[in-house]
């Protein structure tokens, strides 16, 4: 599902390809709100090396980008996957970048893409997915969702590399 990139552990992602199978319905199980340990297990199942940053957020790195998994909400029920492109751009290019990202947002359903101004004085490019799991979810639905999110975020990163 995810093409091999540096920082990925050896071995291919095998039968756990989220795009090949839909999540099983929740049969008699209790819906759960995703937790960091649960997300770490999902990333392990996909064969993705990950770490926890100083703020307690999960992080997966590739050569050209990084994806963070954040929790928000009173019960940490809102999950967000946010991609940061490693390349930075001169501030003068921001309007051009916005035009390129507007094209993505106009022609694709997700992820949403935008520019940011980090503390380094350069323009950054991000994309994200977000969902409120207040009602809970099944483990298989969570794995499927995270797999789709990572796949589409990496596709976006490749698209940016081709466009800019």
Number of C-alpha atoms within 10 A of each C-alpha: 17 18 10 15 12 12 13 17 14 11 8 14 17 10 11 16 17 19 13 10 11 13 16 11 12 13 8 6 10 11 15 16 20 21 13 16 10 15 17 18 14 20 19 14 15 21 19 23 17 18 14 14 10 7 7 12 13 21 19 19 20 17 10 15 18 18 24 19 21 18 21 12 11 8 10 16 19 17 21 19 21 23 27 21 22 16 13 16 17 10 14 10 11 18 11 12 21 15 11 17 21 15 12 19 15 11 9 11 8 16 22 19 21 17 17 13 14 11 7 8 11 16 19 21 24 22 22 22 21 17 12 15 18 17 9 14 17 19 22 17 16 20 24 21 18 22 21 18 22 22 16 18 27 22 14 23 21 14 12 17 12 8 10 9
